[in-house]
Amino acid sequence: MVHGTSARRTAFDHLILIAGTGFMILPMFLLFVASTHSSLELNVGGLHVVPGFDAPQNYTEVISLKAGFTDQISAIAMLKNSLIVATGLASLTTVFSLFAAYALVYFRLPLAGFLFWLTIATLLLPLESRFVTTFQVAATLGLVNTQLGMILPALALALGTLFFRQLLRSFPNEYLEAAKLDGAGPVLFFRDFIVPLAGRRGGAIFVVSFMIGWHQYLWPLMLSTDESTYTVVRGIRLIGLESGPGMALAVLTLVPPLILIIIFQRYFFQSLADSKDSF
């Protein structure tokens, strides 16, 4: 009787999991199906659940796209710009977040607790709420129409500092004592102890930061007026999601983040499932 109840419960849990997975994948499936239909079919019949026969034409049109006043808007150029912005943002955010957490945990800084909560308070102020002042600073520094200008305002990810800080606080004090006995200073301790132990958490923060940088829309829209600096998310707006090529471009924007998740999935999910960290 107990075995039968356990089996039914397991089957029910799997059913819920399958239903939830299907619900989350459905928009991506509909997007892919829409990219296989012509613009006329989409405008007349709306979204379809059965793939069409116009995928080669739509994807070829997107890949060979030349738009704008100077023909500098192409899918390859926009994907390249997005990749530079997202990778730069993810790399610098991961490094700076680890530096900040290391200083807060292992250095006796005055008002360290206040500085930490002040950092966390930045989560209450999204980038959109400070667009005007941020743009003025970017213009003063000559960062308009540059990838660096798209990266720097979103660089300070307080969530990364929080995750790294909690991870470092969970390390036993014996690590620091062993490093002192070996004669390791702050730099060697950081390089030989902290960086290897924080690898999984760093991979998770890199993935999250990459997603933030990849999906930026309003800030690149405001900062970039030069067609050569357009990102792929802005390109979707230029083509329009009501067209087959627009749907094809939207599908292409999913490929780099998907590849990143496949590469870092072990680090990402192990970090999220790590129960040893105390929050």
N, C-alpha and C positions, 0 to 999 in steps of 0.2 A: 504493500500500500504506500509505504513511504517512497519506495523507488518510483512508483508510478506518478506520485505527486511531484517528485523532483524532476522527472522527465518532462512532465507537462509544463512545469515552471521554466525549465531550460528552453523548451520549444517556444513558449510565450516570449521569453527574453530575446530569442533569436528573431522572432517575428517582429517585435518592436524595433530591434536593431535594423532589420532589413527595411522596414517601413520608413524609419528615420533616414536611412541612407538614400533610399529612393526619393524621398521628399527633397533632400538636399541636392541630389544630382539632377533632378528634373529640370531646373532652369538651364543648366549647362547642356543637357541633352536637347532641349528645345532650341537653344541658341545654335548648336551645331546643325540641327535639322534645318533651321531657317537659313543658314549659310549655304545650303544646297539648293535653294529655290531662287528663282529670278525675282527682281524687284517688283514686276507686275503681279506675280503670284502672291507676294507678301502684302502688297497694297490692296489687292482684291479679296484674298481669302484669309488674311491675317496669319497668325502662327500655324504651323503644320506639325503633325506628330509623325508623319511619314517622310523620309528623306526624298529629295527631288533629284533632278539630273543636271542641275546647273552649277554644281560645285566646282568643276574645272574652270569654267568661265569666270565665276566670282573670284576664286583665289588667284587666278592668273591676272585678272584686272586689278586686284589689290596689290599684288607683288610688283606689277609694272606701273603702278600709279605714279603720275607726275602731275602735281597740282600746285596751286598758288600762283602769284604773279611772276615768280622767277623759276617756277618748276622745281623748287627745292624740297617740296613736300612729297616724300615717298614713304612707303611702309618700312623699307629697310632703314632709312635715315631716322624715322621716328622711333622704331624699335631700338636703334643704337642709342639715341638720346635717352630714352627711358631706362635702358640697361645701365648707362653711365650714371644717371642720377640715382637709381635704386641701389646699385652696387656701392657707389660712393657713400650714400647715406647709411646703408647697412654696415659697411666696414667701419666707418668713423664712429657711428653710434655704439657699436659693440666695443670698440677700443676705449672710447672716452667713458662709457658707462662702467667698464671694469676699472679704469683708473680712478674714477670718482668713488666707487665702492671700496676700493683698496685703501684710499686715503681716509675714508670715513670710518673704516673698521680698525685699521692697524696703526693709524697715526693719532696722536693726542692733539686733535685740533680744537681750538676754543669754539664753543657753541656748535659742536659737531652735530648734536641732535637737532638743533634749530636749522642748521644748514640743510640737513637731510629732509626735514619736513618742508622747508622752503622749496627744495627741489621737487618734492612730491606735489606741492601746491600748483606747480606749472601745469599739471594735468587738468586743472580747472580752467585754464586759459588756452583754448584751441588756437591754432595759427590764424584761423579766419577772423578772430576777434582783434587781432593786432596787425591786420594787413597794411593799413595806411602807414603806421610808424615803421613797420618792417620794410616796406617798399622804399620809404625815404632813406633808411639806412643802406639798403642795397644799392640805391641810385647814387648815394654819396660815395660808396666804395667802388662804384663802377661794375657792379655785378649784374646789371640788367642784361638780359639776353645771354646769360652764361649758365652752364650746368652747375657751377659752384654756387651761384645765387639761388638755385632751386634746392640745393642740398643744405646749406648752412642754417636757414631758419628752422628746418625740421630736425636738426641734428640732435638737439638736447632731448632725448627720450627718457623721461624720468622713470618710466616703467623698467627700462633696462638697468638703471642704477638700483632700483628697488630689488629686482630679482638677484642681481649680483651681490648686493649687500646682505640679503638674507642667506645666500649661499655661503659667503665668507664667514658670516657669524656662526654657521653650523659646523665649521671646521674646528677640530680639537685644538687646544692651546699647545699640545705637544708638537704640532707642526712648526709653530714659531720657535719653540724652545729647541727643537732639533736643528733648525736653520741657524740659530745663534751658536749652538755648539759646533756646527760646521764652519763657523766664521762667515756665514752668508749675510750680506747687508740687505737693505731694502730692495735694491734692484735685483740681486740674485734670488732673493726669496720670492719676489714677484715672478721672475722668469722661470725658475726651476720648480716652484711649488704651486703658486696660484694659477698661472696660465694653464698647465696641464690638467689641474683639477677642475678648472672652470670651463673646460672645452665643450662639454655637452650643453651647459647653460648658455655659453656663447653662441653655439649653433642655433639654439632656439631664438635668442634675441636677434641674431642675424636674419633669420627667416622673417620674423615679425617686422623688423625694420625695413627689409627689402619690400615686403608687401605695402608698407606705408609709402615708401618712396615710389614704387611702381604705380600705385593707384592715385597719386596726387593729381588733382585737376585744377582747382581754383587758383592755387599759387602759381603753377606754371602758366596758366591762362593769363594771369595778371602780369607776370614778370617777363614773359617771352613775347616780343612783337616781331622778332626776326624769324622768318619761316624755317631757317636752318636749325633752330633750337626747339621746334615743336616736339612734344612727346606723343606717344602713341595714343594715350587716353584723350588728348586733345584732337588727334586725328580722327577718332571715331565720330566726334561731333561734326567735323568738317564733311565727312562722307555721309553721315546720317544712318541711324540704325533701322530706318524703314526700308533700306535697300539691301539687296543680296550681298554686294561687296562690303557694305558696312557691317553686316553680320559676320562676314568672313574675316574682316579685320578684328572684330571683337573676339572671335575664336583664336586668332593669332596672338592676341594679347594675353591669353591664358597659358600659352605654351611655356614661356620662361619661368613664371612662378611655379607651374606644375613640375618642371624639371628640377627647380630648386628644392621643392618639397620632397621629391623622390630621392634626391641626393642627401638631404639633411634629415630625412624622416626619422632615422634611428636616434640622432641627437635630440631632435625636437620632441618626440614622444617620450623618450626616456627622461628628458628634463622635466616635462610636465608631470610625469608619473612618479618622479622621485619624491618619496615620502619622508626623506631624512631631513629636508629643509624645514626649518621652523619659521612660520610666518606669524 
